[in-house]
Amino acid sequence: MERYQSEHPRVLGLVAVGLDNVDGHQRITQTQDFLVVGGSEETHERMQETAMLFEEALERTGRTLADTDLEEVISLLCEIRDAMSET
């Protein structure tokens, strides 16, 4: 059986990992496109917000994550990062 090969890489999901947890609490959040794991309460909440904003932005494009070019995924994430750093 041949593996599916595309000319362009496809993003099928995103993983956000927080490494600053010191309280021992296990934090896991799963959305349609993201798996958010770990982090302090503050870090995890920020990653959750990023996931939510990303999915809202993707919804506005009318496409699924798998149908979105890698460059656009990166661009959306950078826009969200920049907008979050302004607040």
GIWO-V879250 format. One record per pair of residues at least 4 apart in sequence whose C-alpha atoms are under 8 Angstrom apart, sorted by the first residue. I is the first residue (numbers start at 1). GAP is how many residues later the second one is. If there is no record, write none. Layout:
I;GAP, I;GAP
//
This chain:
8;61, 9;60, 9;61, 10;56, 10;57, 10;58, 10;59, 10;60, 11;54, 11;55, 11;57, 11;58, 11;59, 12;21, 12;53, 12;54, 13;20, 13;21, 13;22, 13;52, 14;19, 14;20, 14;21, 15;19, 15;20, 15;21, 15;22, 16;18, 16;19, 16;20, 16;21, 16;31, 17;19, 17;20, 17;21, 17;22, 18;18, 18;19, 18;20, 18;21, 18;22, 18;25, 18;26, 19;19, 19;20, 19;21, 20;18, 20;19, 20;20, 20;23, 21;4, 21;17, 21;18, 21;19, 21;20, 22;18, 23;17, 26;11, 26;12, 27;9, 27;10, 27;11, 27;12, 27;17, 28;7, 28;8, 28;9, 28;10, 29;6, 29;7, 29;8, 29;19, 30;4, 30;5, 30;6, 31;4, 31;20, 33;18, 33;22, 33;32, 34;17, 36;8, 36;11, 36;12, 37;7, 38;6, 39;4, 39;5, 40;4, 41;4, 42;4, 43;4, 44;4, 45;4, 46;4, 47;4, 48;4, 49;4, 50;4, 50;27, 50;30, 50;31, 51;4, 52;4, 53;4, 53;27, 54;4, 54;22, 54;23, 54;26, 55;4, 56;4, 57;4, 57;19, 58;4, 58;5, 58;6, 58;7, 59;4, 59;5, 63;4, 63;5, 64;4, 65;8, 68;4, 68;5, 69;4, 70;4, 71;4, 72;4, 73;4, 74;4, 75;4, 76;4, 77;4, 78;4, 79;4, 80;4, 81;4, 82;4, 83;4
//
